[in-house]
Amino acid sequence: MATATLSLIADGTSRATTTDESRQRAFGSKLRLLKPAATCAQDPRQPHRHENRAGGQPGEKPWPRTTQRLRIEAGGQQRREPQAKPPREDGQQGPTQLIQQDATTSFAPLLARYIAGAVRLRDQNGAVRVLRAKGSADLATSFASLRAEGIEGDAILANQDGAVTAEGITGSVSASSSFGTMNITGAGRSFVCHNQNGALRLHATSTALTNIEARTSFGTLEVWLPARLKPAIQARTSFAQVESDFPVLMKPRGEDAFAGVGPGTPHVRLRNQNGKIRVVRD
């Protein structure tokens, strides 16, 4: 069976590709492609070119711009939602960046990249990936992988039966999965990561960390913390060991492990049932 990938790109276009070109028409009936939106007053017969210095550090690829929002609904149907162009200083309407990406589909991967705002993607049986977004990310899928990279904001990542990977998240992270590995790296202040039947690896890079809550059942739970951090750690597992480069609070079950901890101390709660817990000084 051929597979199709739906790519959402911030230049106002979408693209469907398939591993079986002979069945392209079949997918084309489900994935109605939109033409790119015009972003400036120029000859429509010529490809659009512009300078964009808002795309990041010098030398990085410029961020594309668009004036429309794409919504991909169940079954792959798309609806274009035009957005007004803000006036320029000279009173003329100018190009704008994509301010939000909202997409939902089933049985096909979703890809969004270079989004200059928030992104929300929903899939039922396909992989979901976001590459660079200047805003929060709310992503969900099942029975496939979920990946977020370069999110400049908070991230909500939900998967039922697949892996969850997040890198370069600047805000808080809330991640959940059922049957798959979870790898989270970020500089946010708060992490809530729940996995039921897979390994969980969390790498917090900021000393401004305030809270971590991580748990799993069948797999290793590994947390990396900045060396200069002085956290209060509660780590419990049932049928394995706890190894930590930091001191761990030891109190009887039923008691508040953080009672008496000074204000402003980062709280780290780690729970496992049938796997090891490791806390590593980075």
C-alpha atoms as an extended CHARMM CRD file, in Angstrom:
* protein
*
       282  EXT
         1         1  MET       CA              0.0000000000        0.0000000000        0.0000000000  PROA      1               0.0000000000
         2         2  ALA       CA              1.3910000000        3.3980000000       -0.9470000000  PROA      2               0.0000000000
         3         3  THR       CA              1.8330000000        6.0600000000        1.7220000000  PROA      3               0.0000000000
         4         4  ALA       CA              1.2890000000        9.7910000000        1.3630000000  PROA      4               0.0000000000
         5         5  THR       CA              2.8790000000       12.6390000000        3.2540000000  PROA      5               0.0000000000
         6         6  LEU       CA              1.1880000000       16.0050000000        3.6700000000  PROA      6               0.0000000000
         7         7  SER       CA              3.6870000000       18.8380000000        4.1500000000  PROA      7               0.0000000000
         8         8  LEU       CA              2.6040000000       22.2030000000        5.5130000000  PROA      8               0.0000000000
         9         9  ILE       CA              5.1190000000       24.8740000000        4.6080000000  PROA      9               0.0000000000
        10        10  ALA       CA              5.0200000000       28.4980000000        5.6580000000  PROA      10              0.0000000000
        11        11  ASP       CA              5.3060000000       29.8470000000        2.1410000000  PROA      11              0.0000000000
        12        12  GLY       CA              1.5650000000       29.3470000000        1.7470000000  PROA      12              0.0000000000
        13        13  THR       CA              1.7650000000       25.9880000000        0.0040000000  PROA      13              0.0000000000
        14        14  SER       CA              1.0760000000       22.3930000000        0.8600000000  PROA      14              0.0000000000
        15        15  ARG       CA              2.5710000000       19.3840000000       -0.8330000000  PROA      15              0.0000000000
        16        16  ALA       CA              1.4920000000       15.7500000000       -1.0070000000  PROA      16              0.0000000000
        17        17  THR       CA              4.0180000000       13.0830000000       -1.9410000000  PROA      17              0.0000000000
        18        18  THR       CA              3.5510000000        9.3360000000       -2.2680000000  PROA      18              0.0000000000
        19        19  THR       CA              5.8300000000        6.3380000000       -2.5400000000  PROA      19              0.0000000000
        20        20  ASP       CA              3.7450000000        5.0040000000       -5.4020000000  PROA      20              0.0000000000
        21        21  GLU       CA              3.4330000000        7.5760000000       -8.1760000000  PROA      21              0.0000000000
        22        22  SER       CA              0.9560000000        5.3360000000      -10.0060000000  PROA      22              0.0000000000
        23        23  ARG       CA             -1.5050000000        5.9660000000       -7.1760000000  PROA      23              0.0000000000
        24        24  GLN       CA             -0.9810000000        9.7060000000       -7.0000000000  PROA      24              0.0000000000
        25        25  ARG       CA             -4.4660000000       10.3810000000       -8.3560000000  PROA      25              0.0000000000
        26        26  ALA       CA             -6.0540000000        8.3270000000       -5.6070000000  PROA      26              0.0000000000
        27        27  PHE       CA             -4.3790000000       10.4320000000       -2.9520000000  PROA      27              0.0000000000
        28        28  GLY       CA             -5.0730000000       13.5660000000       -4.9180000000  PROA      28              0.0000000000
        29        29  SER       CA             -8.7800000000       12.9900000000       -4.4520000000  PROA      29              0.0000000000
        30        30  LYS       CA             -8.3080000000       13.2200000000       -0.7110000000  PROA      30              0.0000000000
        31        31  LEU       CA             -5.5890000000       15.8460000000       -0.4860000000  PROA      31              0.0000000000
        32        32  ARG       CA             -6.8020000000       18.9200000000       -2.3250000000  PROA      32              0.0000000000
        33        33  LEU       CA             -3.7730000000       21.1440000000       -2.8120000000  PROA      33              0.0000000000
        34        34  LEU       CA             -3.9670000000       24.8970000000       -2.4980000000  PROA      34              0.0000000000
        35        35  LYS       CA             -2.0960000000       27.3540000000       -4.6380000000  PROA      35              0.0000000000
        36        36  PRO       CA              0.3740000000       29.6380000000       -2.8570000000  PROA      36              0.0000000000
        37        37  ALA       CA             -1.0330000000       32.9520000000       -1.7230000000  PROA      37              0.0000000000
        38        38  ALA       CA              0.3270000000       36.1350000000       -3.2670000000  PROA      38              0.0000000000
        39        39  THR       CA              2.3700000000       37.9890000000       -0.6790000000  PROA      39              0.0000000000
        40        40  CYS       CA              3.2860000000       41.1690000000       -2.4600000000  PROA      40              0.0000000000
        41        41  ALA       CA              2.3270000000       43.2790000000       -5.4350000000  PROA      41              0.0000000000
        42        42  GLN       CA              4.3310000000       41.7310000000       -8.2490000000  PROA      42              0.0000000000
        43        43  ASP       CA              3.8570000000       39.9420000000      -11.5190000000  PROA      43              0.0000000000
        44        44  PRO       CA              1.8440000000       36.7860000000      -10.5720000000  PROA      44              0.0000000000
        45        45  ARG       CA              3.6040000000       34.9120000000      -13.3650000000  PROA      45              0.0000000000
        46        46  GLN       CA              6.9610000000       35.3190000000      -11.6280000000  PROA      46              0.0000000000
        47        47  PRO       CA              8.0510000000       33.3280000000       -8.5600000000  PROA      47              0.0000000000
        48        48  HSD       CA              7.8410000000       35.3000000000       -5.3490000000  PROA      48              0.0000000000
        49        49  ARG       CA             11.1200000000       36.5300000000       -3.8820000000  PROA      49              0.0000000000
        50        50  HSD       CA             11.6570000000       38.6030000000       -0.7800000000  PROA      50              0.0000000000
        51        51  GLU       CA             14.0940000000       39.3500000000        1.9890000000  PROA      51              0.0000000000
        52        52  ASN       CA             13.2480000000       38.1840000000        5.4530000000  PROA      52              0.0000000000
        53        53  ARG       CA             15.5870000000       38.9780000000        8.3130000000  PROA      53              0.0000000000
        54        54  ALA       CA             13.2200000000       37.6440000000       10.9680000000  PROA      54              0.0000000000
        55        55  GLY       CA             14.2030000000       34.0580000000       10.4040000000  PROA      55              0.0000000000
        56        56  GLY       CA             16.8900000000       33.7560000000       13.0690000000  PROA      56              0.0000000000
        57        57  GLN       CA             20.6450000000       34.1910000000       13.3240000000  PROA      57              0.0000000000
        58        58  PRO       CA             22.8020000000       35.4790000000       10.4710000000  PROA      58              0.0000000000
        59        59  GLY       CA             23.4950000000       32.7780000000        7.9370000000  PROA      59              0.0000000000
        60        60  GLU       CA             20.3350000000       30.8210000000        8.7100000000  PROA      60              0.0000000000
        61        61  LYS       CA             17.8030000000       30.0450000000        6.0180000000  PROA      61              0.0000000000
        62        62  PRO       CA             15.2800000000       32.9320000000        5.7490000000  PROA      62              0.0000000000
        63        63  TRP       CA             11.8310000000       32.1700000000        7.0760000000  PROA      63              0.0000000000
        64        64  PRO       CA              9.1850000000       32.0660000000        4.3460000000  PROA      64              0.0000000000
        65        65  ARG       CA              6.1410000000       34.3070000000        4.6060000000  PROA      65              0.0000000000
        66        66  THR       CA              2.4910000000       33.8340000000        3.7950000000  PROA      66              0.0000000000
        67        67  THR       CA             -0.8500000000       35.5970000000        4.0930000000  PROA      67              0.0000000000
        68        68  GLN       CA             -3.1490000000       32.6300000000        4.6030000000  PROA      68              0.0000000000
        69        69  ARG       CA             -3.9400000000       29.9610000000        7.1580000000  PROA      69              0.0000000000
        70        70  LEU       CA             -4.3350000000       26.3290000000        6.1430000000  PROA      70              0.0000000000
        71        71  ARG       CA             -6.6680000000       23.9270000000        7.8970000000  PROA      71              0.0000000000
        72        72  ILE       CA             -6.5270000000       20.2590000000        6.9530000000  PROA      72              0.0000000000
        73        73  GLU       CA             -9.5730000000       18.4330000000        8.2370000000  PROA      73              0.0000000000
        74        74  ALA       CA            -10.3470000000       14.7330000000        8.6500000000  PROA      74              0.0000000000
        75        75  GLY       CA             -9.7790000000       12.8400000000        5.4470000000  PROA      75              0.0000000000
        76        76  GLY       CA             -7.2480000000       15.3370000000        4.1910000000  PROA      76              0.0000000000
        77        77  GLN       CA             -9.6570000000       18.1020000000        3.1350000000  PROA      77              0.0000000000
        78        78  GLN       CA             -8.2210000000       21.6060000000        3.3380000000  PROA      78              0.0000000000
        79        79  ARG       CA             -9.8320000000       24.9750000000        3.8520000000  PROA      79              0.0000000000
        80        80  ARG       CA             -8.0630000000       28.2550000000        3.2850000000  PROA      80              0.0000000000
        81        81  GLU       CA             -8.7160000000       30.9870000000        5.8200000000  PROA      81              0.0000000000
        82        82  PRO       CA             -7.5460000000       34.3350000000        4.4080000000  PROA      82              0.0000000000
        83        83  GLN       CA             -5.9630000000       36.7700000000        6.8310000000  PROA      83              0.0000000000
        84        84  ALA       CA             -5.7500000000       40.5140000000        6.4700000000  PROA      84              0.0000000000
        85        85  LYS       CA             -2.3770000000       41.9700000000        5.6730000000  PROA      85              0.0000000000
        86        86  PRO       CA             -1.2870000000       44.5850000000        8.2230000000  PROA      86              0.0000000000
        87        87  PRO       CA             -0.5420000000       48.0360000000        6.7730000000  PROA      87              0.0000000000
        88        88  ARG       CA              3.0520000000       49.0710000000        6.3080000000  PROA      88              0.0000000000
        89        89  GLU       CA              4.4720000000       52.3760000000        7.4450000000  PROA      89              0.0000000000
        90        90  ASP       CA              3.7330000000       53.8650000000        4.0330000000  PROA      90              0.0000000000
        91        91  GLY       CA              0.0710000000       52.8580000000        4.3270000000  PROA      91              0.0000000000
        92        92  GLN       CA              0.3460000000       50.0050000000        1.8540000000  PROA      92              0.0000000000
        93        93  GLN       CA             -0.4740000000       46.4240000000        2.7030000000  PROA      93              0.0000000000
        94        94  GLY       CA              2.6510000000       44.3170000000        2.9880000000  PROA      94              0.0000000000
        95        95  PRO       CA              3.5580000000       40.6430000000        3.3460000000  PROA      95              0.0000000000
        96        96  THR       CA              3.0120000000       38.8650000000        6.6550000000  PROA      96              0.0000000000
        97        97  GLN       CA              4.4050000000       35.7350000000        8.1940000000  PROA      97              0.0000000000
        98        98  LEU       CA              2.2280000000       32.7210000000        8.9110000000  PROA      98              0.0000000000
        99        99  ILE       CA              0.7890000000       33.4870000000       12.3370000000  PROA      99              0.0000000000
       100       100  GLN       CA             -0.8400000000       30.1470000000       13.0490000000  PROA      100             0.0000000000
       101       101  GLN       CA             -0.9290000000       26.6410000000       11.6390000000  PROA      101             0.0000000000
       102       102  ASP       CA             -3.9510000000       24.4990000000       12.4570000000  PROA      102             0.0000000000
       103       103  ALA       CA             -4.3020000000       21.0770000000       10.8540000000  PROA      103             0.0000000000
       104       104  THR       CA             -6.1350000000       17.8130000000       11.4330000000  PROA      104             0.0000000000
       105       105  THR       CA             -6.0160000000       14.6410000000        9.3480000000  PROA      105             0.0000000000
       106       106  SER       CA             -6.0580000000       10.8420000000        9.4940000000  PROA      106             0.0000000000
       107       107  PHE       CA             -3.8820000000        8.0770000000        8.0240000000  PROA      107             0.0000000000
       108       108  ALA       CA             -1.2390000000       10.4230000000        6.6050000000  PROA      108             0.0000000000
       109       109  PRO       CA              1.8040000000       12.1370000000        8.1490000000  PROA      109             0.0000000000
       110       110  LEU       CA              1.6880000000       15.8480000000        9.0070000000  PROA      110             0.0000000000
       111       111  LEU       CA              4.7190000000       18.1010000000        8.6490000000  PROA      111             0.0000000000
       112       112  ALA       CA              4.8260000000       21.7940000000        9.5940000000  PROA      112             0.0000000000
       113       113  ARG       CA              7.9940000000       23.8680000000        9.3870000000  PROA      113             0.0000000000
       114       114  TYR       CA              9.1420000000       27.4810000000        9.6940000000  PROA      114             0.0000000000
       115       115  ILE       CA              5.9390000000       28.5820000000       11.4160000000  PROA      115             0.0000000000
       116       116  ALA       CA              6.0520000000       32.1760000000       12.6930000000  PROA      116             0.0000000000
       117       117  GLY       CA              3.5150000000       31.5710000000       15.4340000000  PROA      117             0.0000000000
       118       118  ALA       CA              1.5740000000       28.8620000000       17.2440000000  PROA      118             0.0000000000
       119       119  VAL       CA              1.0060000000       25.4580000000       15.6750000000  PROA      119             0.0000000000
       120       120  ARG       CA             -1.6880000000       22.8830000000       16.3990000000  PROA      120             0.0000000000
       121       121  LEU       CA             -1.6560000000       19.5100000000       14.6170000000  PROA      121             0.0000000000
       122       122  ARG       CA             -3.9590000000       16.5200000000       15.0920000000  PROA      122             0.0000000000
       123       123  ASP       CA             -3.4470000000       13.1190000000       13.4830000000  PROA      123             0.0000000000
       124       124  GLN       CA             -4.9560000000        9.7290000000       14.2030000000  PROA      124             0.0000000000
       125       125  ASN       CA             -2.7120000000        7.2040000000       12.4720000000  PROA      125             0.0000000000
       126       126  GLY       CA              0.1980000000        9.1510000000       11.0180000000  PROA      126             0.0000000000
       127       127  ALA       CA              3.4640000000       10.7120000000       12.0800000000  PROA      127             0.0000000000
       128       128  VAL       CA              3.4830000000       14.3460000000       13.2180000000  PROA      128             0.0000000000
       129       129  ARG       CA              6.5360000000       16.6050000000       12.9960000000  PROA      129             0.0000000000
       130       130  VAL       CA              7.0940000000       20.3090000000       13.5930000000  PROA      130             0.0000000000
       131       131  LEU       CA             10.3820000000       21.9410000000       12.6720000000  PROA      131             0.0000000000
       132       132  ARG       CA             10.8720000000       25.4540000000       14.0430000000  PROA      132             0.0000000000
       133       133  ALA       CA              7.9040000000       27.4330000000       15.2880000000  PROA      133             0.0000000000
       134       134  LYS       CA              7.9480000000       30.9020000000       16.8360000000  PROA      134             0.0000000000
       135       135  GLY       CA              5.1460000000       30.0510000000       19.2250000000  PROA      135             0.0000000000
       136       136  SER       CA              3.5910000000       27.2640000000       21.2540000000  PROA      136             0.0000000000
       137       137  ALA       CA              3.0090000000       23.7680000000       19.8660000000  PROA      137             0.0000000000
       138       138  ASP       CA             -0.0080000000       21.5440000000       20.5820000000  PROA      138             0.0000000000
       139       139  LEU       CA              0.5310000000       18.1880000000       18.8570000000  PROA      139             0.0000000000
       140       140  ALA       CA             -1.2990000000       14.8700000000       19.0790000000  PROA      140             0.0000000000
       141       141  THR       CA             -1.2980000000       11.5560000000       17.2270000000  PROA      141             0.0000000000
       142       142  SER       CA             -1.5110000000        7.8040000000       17.7840000000  PROA      142             0.0000000000
       143       143  PHE       CA              0.1530000000        4.7050000000       16.3380000000  PROA      143             0.0000000000
       144       144  ALA       CA              3.0320000000        6.7500000000       14.8570000000  PROA      144             0.0000000000
       145       145  SER       CA              5.9100000000        8.9790000000       15.9240000000  PROA      145             0.0000000000
       146       146  LEU       CA              5.5650000000       12.5450000000       17.1770000000  PROA      146             0.0000000000
       147       147  ARG       CA              8.4980000000       14.9710000000       16.9270000000  PROA      147             0.0000000000
       148       148  ALA       CA              8.9320000000       18.6710000000       17.7370000000  PROA      148             0.0000000000
       149       149  GLU       CA             12.1210000000       20.6480000000       17.1270000000  PROA      149             0.0000000000
       150       150  GLY       CA             12.9370000000       24.3040000000       17.7310000000  PROA      150             0.0000000000
       151       151  ILE       CA              9.7100000000       25.3510000000       19.4710000000  PROA      151             0.0000000000
       152       152  GLU       CA              9.9600000000       28.9020000000       20.8520000000  PROA      152             0.0000000000
       153       153  GLY       CA              7.2300000000       28.4950000000       23.4310000000  PROA      153             0.0000000000
       154       154  ASP       CA              5.3710000000       25.8580000000       25.4190000000  PROA      154             0.0000000000
       155       155  ALA       CA              4.7820000000       22.3840000000       24.0010000000  PROA      155             0.0000000000
       156       156  ILE       CA              1.9240000000       19.9430000000       24.5870000000  PROA      156             0.0000000000
       157       157  LEU       CA              2.7800000000       16.5590000000       23.0770000000  PROA      157             0.0000000000
       158       158  ALA       CA              0.3440000000       13.6400000000       23.2480000000  PROA      158             0.0000000000
       159       159  ASN       CA              0.7960000000       10.1960000000       21.7070000000  PROA      159             0.0000000000
       160       160  GLN       CA             -1.0270000000        6.9720000000       22.4360000000  PROA      160             0.0000000000
       161       161  ASP       CA              1.0430000000        4.2470000000       20.8450000000  PROA      161             0.0000000000
       162       162  GLY       CA              4.2210000000        5.8400000000       19.5220000000  PROA      162             0.0000000000
       163       163  ALA       CA              7.4380000000        7.5960000000       20.3810000000  PROA      163             0.0000000000
       164       164  VAL       CA              7.6260000000       11.2330000000       21.4740000000  PROA      164             0.0000000000
       165       165  THR       CA             10.7270000000       13.3230000000       20.7330000000  PROA      165             0.0000000000
       166       166  ALA       CA             11.2510000000       16.9940000000       21.5450000000  PROA      166             0.0000000000
       167       167  GLU       CA             14.3960000000       19.0760000000       21.0880000000  PROA      167             0.0000000000
       168       168  GLY       CA             15.0880000000       22.7620000000       21.5230000000  PROA      168             0.0000000000
       169       169  ILE       CA             11.9020000000       23.6240000000       23.4510000000  PROA      169             0.0000000000
       170       170  THR       CA             12.2120000000       27.0160000000       25.1570000000  PROA      170             0.0000000000
       171       171  GLY       CA              9.0090000000       26.8270000000       27.1950000000  PROA      171             0.0000000000
       172       172  SER       CA              7.3200000000       24.3520000000       29.4740000000  PROA      172             0.0000000000
       173       173  VAL       CA              6.6650000000       20.8080000000       28.2440000000  PROA      173             0.0000000000
       174       174  SER       CA              3.7240000000       18.5030000000       28.8700000000  PROA      174             0.0000000000
       175       175  ALA       CA              4.2650000000       15.1180000000       27.1830000000  PROA      175             0.0000000000
       176       176  SER       CA              2.4210000000       11.8070000000       27.3510000000  PROA      176             0.0000000000
       177       177  SER       CA              2.6730000000        8.4310000000       25.6290000000  PROA      177             0.0000000000
       178       178  SER       CA              1.5700000000        4.8490000000       26.1190000000  PROA      178             0.0000000000
       179       179  PHE       CA              3.7880000000        2.4550000000       24.1550000000  PROA      179             0.0000000000
       180       180  GLY       CA              6.9550000000        4.1320000000       22.9320000000  PROA      180             0.0000000000
       181       181  THR       CA             10.1390000000        5.8190000000       24.0360000000  PROA      181             0.0000000000
       182       182  MET       CA             10.1100000000        9.4350000000       25.1370000000  PROA      182             0.0000000000
       183       183  ASN       CA             13.0720000000       11.8000000000       24.6610000000  PROA      183             0.0000000000
       184       184  ILE       CA             12.6080000000       15.3890000000       25.8180000000  PROA      184             0.0000000000
       185       185  THR       CA             15.2030000000       18.1850000000       25.7770000000  PROA      185             0.0000000000
       186       186  GLY       CA             14.3690000000       21.7600000000       26.6720000000  PROA      186             0.0000000000
       187       187  ALA       CA             15.2140000000       24.9600000000       28.5060000000  PROA      187             0.0000000000
       188       188  GLY       CA             11.8160000000       25.5200000000       30.0620000000  PROA      188             0.0000000000
       189       189  ARG       CA             10.9310000000       25.9450000000       33.7300000000  PROA      189             0.0000000000
       190       190  SER       CA              8.4750000000       23.0520000000       34.0010000000  PROA      190             0.0000000000
       191       191  PHE       CA              8.2950000000       19.4940000000       32.6370000000  PROA      191             0.0000000000
       192       192  VAL       CA              5.4190000000       17.0480000000       33.1000000000  PROA      192             0.0000000000
       193       193  CYS       CA              6.2220000000       13.7920000000       31.2710000000  PROA      193             0.0000000000
       194       194  HSD       CA              4.1350000000       10.6350000000       31.6620000000  PROA      194             0.0000000000
       195       195  ASN       CA              4.9050000000        7.3810000000       29.8650000000  PROA      195             0.0000000000
       196       196  GLN       CA              3.1720000000        4.1040000000       30.5820000000  PROA      196             0.0000000000
       197       197  ASN       CA              5.1850000000        1.3900000000       28.8790000000  PROA      197             0.0000000000
       198       198  GLY       CA              8.4150000000        2.8300000000       27.5550000000  PROA      198             0.0000000000
       199       199  ALA       CA             11.7180000000        4.3980000000       28.5030000000  PROA      199             0.0000000000
       200       200  LEU       CA             11.7320000000        8.0820000000       29.3760000000  PROA      200             0.0000000000
       201       201  ARG       CA             14.7580000000       10.3810000000       29.0000000000  PROA      201             0.0000000000
       202       202  LEU       CA             14.4550000000       13.9980000000       30.0640000000  PROA      202             0.0000000000
       203       203  HSD       CA             17.2030000000       16.6050000000       29.6770000000  PROA      203             0.0000000000
       204       204  ALA       CA             16.5110000000       19.9330000000       31.4050000000  PROA      204             0.0000000000
       205       205  THR       CA             19.1180000000       22.5130000000       30.4190000000  PROA      205             0.0000000000
       206       206  SER       CA             18.1080000000       25.6380000000       32.3620000000  PROA      206             0.0000000000
       207       207  THR       CA             19.0090000000       26.5630000000       35.9370000000  PROA      207             0.0000000000
       208       208  ALA       CA             15.6890000000       28.4520000000       36.0690000000  PROA      208             0.0000000000
       209       209  LEU       CA             13.9430000000       25.0870000000       36.3880000000  PROA      209             0.0000000000
       210       210  THR       CA             11.1080000000       25.0150000000       38.9440000000  PROA      210             0.0000000000
       211       211  ASN       CA              9.3470000000       21.6740000000       38.5310000000  PROA      211             0.0000000000
       212       212  ILE       CA              9.7620000000       18.2080000000       37.0190000000  PROA      212             0.0000000000
       213       213  GLU       CA              7.2000000000       15.4400000000       37.2320000000  PROA      213             0.0000000000
       214       214  ALA       CA              8.2080000000       12.3150000000       35.3100000000  PROA      214             0.0000000000
       215       215  ARG       CA              6.9250000000        8.7660000000       35.5450000000  PROA      215             0.0000000000
       216       216  THR       CA              6.8290000000        5.5190000000       33.6110000000  PROA      216             0.0000000000
       217       217  SER       CA              6.1620000000        1.8410000000       34.3020000000  PROA      217             0.0000000000
       218       218  PHE       CA              8.2570000000       -0.4480000000       32.0820000000  PROA      218             0.0000000000
       219       219  GLY       CA             11.5520000000        1.1680000000       31.1160000000  PROA      219             0.0000000000
       220       220  THR       CA             14.4210000000        3.2530000000       32.4000000000  PROA      220             0.0000000000
       221       221  LEU       CA             13.6240000000        6.7400000000       33.6740000000  PROA      221             0.0000000000
       222       222  GLU       CA             16.6390000000        9.0080000000       33.1620000000  PROA      222             0.0000000000
       223       223  VAL       CA             16.8030000000       12.7110000000       34.0150000000  PROA      223             0.0000000000
       224       224  TRP       CA             19.7000000000       15.0520000000       33.2420000000  PROA      224             0.0000000000
       225       225  LEU       CA             19.9590000000       18.2510000000       35.2930000000  PROA      225             0.0000000000
       226       226  PRO       CA             22.3400000000       21.2380000000       35.1760000000  PROA      226             0.0000000000
       227       227  ALA       CA             25.3440000000       20.7360000000       37.4380000000  PROA      227             0.0000000000
       228       228  ARG       CA             24.7450000000       24.0500000000       39.2530000000  PROA      228             0.0000000000
       229       229  LEU       CA             21.1340000000       23.2170000000       40.0810000000  PROA      229             0.0000000000
       230       230  LYS       CA             20.2590000000       22.4200000000       43.7070000000  PROA      230             0.0000000000
       231       231  PRO       CA             16.9760000000       20.5230000000       43.4260000000  PROA      231             0.0000000000
       232       232  ALA       CA             14.8640000000       18.6200000000       45.9260000000  PROA      232             0.0000000000
       233       233  ILE       CA             14.4040000000       15.1600000000       44.4010000000  PROA      233             0.0000000000
       234       234  GLN       CA             11.8890000000       12.4620000000       45.2310000000  PROA      234             0.0000000000
       235       235  ALA       CA             12.6060000000        9.2350000000       43.3270000000  PROA      235             0.0000000000
       236       236  ARG       CA             10.7020000000        5.9950000000       43.8430000000  PROA      236             0.0000000000
       237       237  THR       CA             10.6230000000        2.6980000000       41.9730000000  PROA      237             0.0000000000
       238       238  SER       CA              9.3190000000       -0.7540000000       42.8690000000  PROA      238             0.0000000000
       239       239  PHE       CA             11.5090000000       -3.3740000000       41.2170000000  PROA      239             0.0000000000
       240       240  ALA       CA             14.7770000000       -1.6390000000       40.3760000000  PROA      240             0.0000000000
       241       241  GLN       CA             17.3960000000        0.7540000000       41.6850000000  PROA      241             0.0000000000
       242       242  VAL       CA             17.6800000000        4.5110000000       42.0430000000  PROA      242             0.0000000000
       243       243  GLU       CA             21.0000000000        6.0780000000       41.0240000000  PROA      243             0.0000000000
       244       244  SER       CA             21.5250000000        9.7970000000       41.4730000000  PROA      244             0.0000000000
       245       245  ASP       CA             24.3670000000       12.3150000000       41.2240000000  PROA      245             0.0000000000
       246       246  PHE       CA             22.2510000000       14.6100000000       43.4370000000  PROA      246             0.0000000000
       247       247  PRO       CA             20.9270000000       14.0370000000       46.9620000000  PROA      247             0.0000000000
       248       248  VAL       CA             17.5510000000       12.2800000000       47.0540000000  PROA      248             0.0000000000
       249       249  LEU       CA             14.8920000000       12.9180000000       49.7010000000  PROA      249             0.0000000000
       250       250  MET       CA             14.2190000000        9.8040000000       51.7660000000  PROA      250             0.0000000000
       251       251  LYS       CA             10.9150000000        9.8980000000       53.6170000000  PROA      251             0.0000000000
       252       252  PRO       CA              8.3100000000        7.2080000000       54.4150000000  PROA      252             0.0000000000
       253       253  ARG       CA              5.4710000000        6.7330000000       51.9810000000  PROA      253             0.0000000000
       254       254  GLY       CA              2.4760000000        8.8670000000       52.7810000000  PROA      254             0.0000000000
       255       255  GLU       CA              4.5410000000       11.7990000000       53.9880000000  PROA      255             0.0000000000
       256       256  ASP       CA              5.1320000000       14.9450000000       51.9970000000  PROA      256             0.0000000000
       257       257  ALA       CA              8.6440000000       14.5000000000       50.6340000000  PROA      257             0.0000000000
       258       258  PHE       CA              9.0070000000       18.2470000000       50.0940000000  PROA      258             0.0000000000
       259       259  ALA       CA              7.9080000000       19.3460000000       53.5510000000  PROA      259             0.0000000000
       260       260  GLY       CA             10.5220000000       21.6980000000       54.9270000000  PROA      260             0.0000000000
       261       261  VAL       CA             12.1400000000       22.3580000000       51.5490000000  PROA      261             0.0000000000
       262       262  GLY       CA             13.1120000000       25.9960000000       51.1890000000  PROA      262             0.0000000000
       263       263  PRO       CA             11.1460000000       28.3240000000       48.9100000000  PROA      263             0.0000000000
       264       264  GLY       CA             12.4220000000       28.5940000000       45.3700000000  PROA      264             0.0000000000
       265       265  THR       CA             13.9300000000       25.0910000000       45.3970000000  PROA      265             0.0000000000
       266       266  PRO       CA             13.1770000000       23.1320000000       42.2030000000  PROA      266             0.0000000000
       267       267  HSD       CA             10.9470000000       20.1220000000       42.8680000000  PROA      267             0.0000000000
       268       268  VAL       CA             11.7190000000       16.9120000000       40.9960000000  PROA      268             0.0000000000
       269       269  ARG       CA              9.2730000000       13.9970000000       41.3230000000  PROA      269             0.0000000000
       270       270  LEU       CA             10.3100000000       10.7260000000       39.6500000000  PROA      270             0.0000000000
       271       271  ARG       CA              8.3250000000        7.4930000000       39.7320000000  PROA      271             0.0000000000
       272       272  ASN       CA              8.8400000000        4.1100000000       38.1270000000  PROA      272             0.0000000000
       273       273  GLN       CA              7.4560000000        0.6400000000       38.7240000000  PROA      273             0.0000000000
       274       274  ASN       CA              9.5310000000       -1.8870000000       36.8200000000  PROA      274             0.0000000000
       275       275  GLY       CA             12.6000000000        0.0460000000       35.7450000000  PROA      275             0.0000000000
       276       276  LYS       CA             15.6280000000        1.9320000000       36.9660000000  PROA      276             0.0000000000
       277       277  ILE       CA             15.7320000000        5.6180000000       37.8340000000  PROA      277             0.0000000000
       278       278  ARG       CA             18.8650000000        7.6160000000       37.0260000000  PROA      278             0.0000000000
       279       279  VAL       CA             19.4950000000       11.2780000000       37.8140000000  PROA      279             0.0000000000
       280       280  VAL       CA             22.5850000000       12.5910000000       36.0730000000  PROA      280             0.0000000000
       281       281  ARG       CA             24.5300000000       15.7950000000       36.7130000000  PROA      281             0.0000000000
       282       282  ASP       CA             25.0570000000       17.4380000000       33.3480000000  PROA      282             0.0000000000
